[in-house]
Amino acid sequence: MFDGKVILVTGGTGSFGKQFIRTVLSRYKPHRLIVFSRDELKQYEMQQGEFNHECMRYFLGDIRDRERIMMAMTGVDYVVHAAALKQVPALEYNPGEAVKTNIEGSQNVAMAAMEKGVTKVIALSTDKAAAPINLYGATKLVADKLFIAANNIRGARKTAFAVVRYGNVIGSRGSVVPLFMKLVAQGAKELPLTDPDMTRFWISLPQGVEFVLKSFERMRGGETFIPKIPSMRMADLAQAISPGAQMKNIGIRPGEKMHEVMCPAELSSQTLEFHDHYVIQPAFYYQTRPDYAVNGLNEKGVPVPPNFEYNSYNNGQFLSVSELNDLIRHAKIEY
């Protein structure tokens, strides 16, 4: 679907952006593939390596700057919105910056896409946006709602908006796996655990990219797409990285949950289950409402039971220590 098309990725120098671009270049022949980000060094480094394809374009800019993102959107067919501030403690200390980027910046992206006639937009979300308890999750929830609501104000414009929500990405920068691996490499005999019984959803970077690509084909506009992915226990993760290591329980940090949620029970009446994913339907849709039970690939979904909740604790699929070890070994994690 991307052959001959123009694609823009906000936050395109990040882990997801690079994997998405790598996959698109290997599978399609886009007319242009635009990286929009504010870090000139990361853009320079991308251009020196595998991302110097003739279709690549690099736009320096910040999603906070509406005029700049409007300019970058000219002639664009598809947008992936991956730019965000994500570090939970940093955003608790700098709340205004979180609002400016994650909320106001996201609004700029949505409005620019609409004004420039983009065909489809997918915004990346996080499990922390479901029943959020920290500022990061709260700003991402607002961003999700901005993109979903954009379908109601587009009028005669063709742009369709959807959201993709998933859990922890294996080995993403600033996450626990690179931290543990660095500590082990430095000879640490024990690993710090917030709580050994803590659970998290787990997805690899290629899996996340594949789900976004599939969601572009599935979407009608207004959906929040949620993949069915396994959970893991923090104690098992520590053992997978350093078998036999001692664990030091340091307690849950501010803004953390014991277990994450992706489909809240309060939204069960809006939730549909498909064979490999869930869809949360929009609460409001003021134009002709699509039949979300049949998606763009003609896959059919069914309503979930009342009070159904998809969380990392009640998930029917948990990764074993050996499975975690295999995933980590193949993830090419930098630390």
Secondary structure, DSSP 4 states (H G I P E B T S, - for coil): --TT-EEEEETTTSHHHHHHHHHHHHH---SEEEEEES-HHHHHHHHHTTT--TTEEEEE--TT-HHHHHHHTTT--EEEE------HHHHHH-HHHHIIIIIIIHHHHHHHHHHTT-SEEEEE--GGGSS--SHHHHHHHHHHHHHHHHHHH-TT---EEEEE---EETT-TTSHHHHHHHHHHTT-SEEEES-TT-EEEEE-HHHHHHHHHHHHHH--SS-EEEE---EEEHHHHHHHHSTT-EEEE--PPTT--SS-EEE-GGGGGGEEE-SSEEEEPPS---SSPP-TTB-TT--B-EEPPTT--EETTT-S-B--HHHHHHHHHHS----
